[in-house]
Amino acid sequence: MFEKTNNIRIKSILSVVPKNKQILNKKNASEKLMRVARVIGVESSFKTDSKSTVDLFLEASKEIIKKNKINKKKINILICVTQTPDYLMPSCSNIIHQKLELDEKCICFDINLGCSGYVYGLYVLMSLMNSSLYINNGILLAGDTISKVIKKNDSSNNLLFGDAVSATYLVKKKSNSLFLLGSGNSGFDKLMIKESGFKRSDKKNSNPEFYMDGKEVFSFAVGNVPKMINTLTKNKVSKKIDYYILHQANKMMLDKILDISKVNLKKRLFSIKEYGNTSSASIPLTISKNLKINNKSKICLLAGFGAGFSYASCIVDLSKTKIFSILKK
């Protein structure tokens, strides 16, 4: 599905990671783990300990409000994108709304999406702001604490996945964005958090557990994401793209997708080496890492793909976006 939004600008982006940094110990790591590390391209990541997704969302919200000098009462909408919420009920957004003491008329809801979630969140928020006379300021929070559902003996996924969240502040200003979104016809069961809802197995006291069929996920991404990128860049309203920022699934997958898409090496941005796969926070985290020090034009193609075998991409103009340094909280 193609969609275009007008007159909604991404004013600022801020990313937050936990303070606890885990570094791959190359001297003591097994040969198998080192092979995995070379394929996925991860050497370190940040893991939360006692802090939850909402805790990190609150840190990001407070910082972006403070740095933009936003009047909290003028925030009209708050959307949270996560698949590791503190509770199934109430939503993360309602908790944050109350803790920040936002206006009672502020719209709040969550979106249950992972790797494609940041782009979906931008689309939903921009669409609502674009169609409303009253929604002028909005905040999108996206991220996960995925490490909490990965078993300790799952060395490969413990290496691959990191925890992070992001806050994106949007305002009504002249700017155009183009979106292409969709979902695969199969594969929902290839990437999931088992035992995490009300549909449980016969096990007693079962805990949420991360599961990924790596080969199927790789096949889905390599088979579909280049097509999505090609379709989006051929559209007449697309502009010259300065950077391609993909969900940081793993380095080998990203290289394969970008090679098929014939993307110039200088236009590829990454964060996976230092931060790992951070789910819906990976795109804004990559922006924070790479574009903070770059003041050149920033017409960017963003592409997310993964859980549910959903996919989403967009072309956005970040040339007037304030990008803050990554914070450790």
Secondary structure, DSSP 8 states (H G I E B T S, - for coil): -EEEEES-EEEEEEEEE-S-EEE--TTTS-HHHHHHHHHHT-SEEE--SS--HHHHHHHHHHHHHHHHT--GGG--EEEEE-SS-S-SSS-HHHHHHHHHT--TT-EEEEE--STTHHHHHHHHHHHHHHH-SS--EEEEEEEE-GGGGS-TT-HHHHHHB--EEEEEEEES-S-EEEEEEEE-SS-GGGEEEET-SS---S-TT---EEEE-HHHHHHHHHHHHHHHHHHHHHSTT----SEEEE--S-HHHHHHHHHHTT--GGGB---HHHH-B-GGGHHHHHHHHHHTT--S--EEEEEEEEGGGEEEEEEEE-TT-EE---EE-
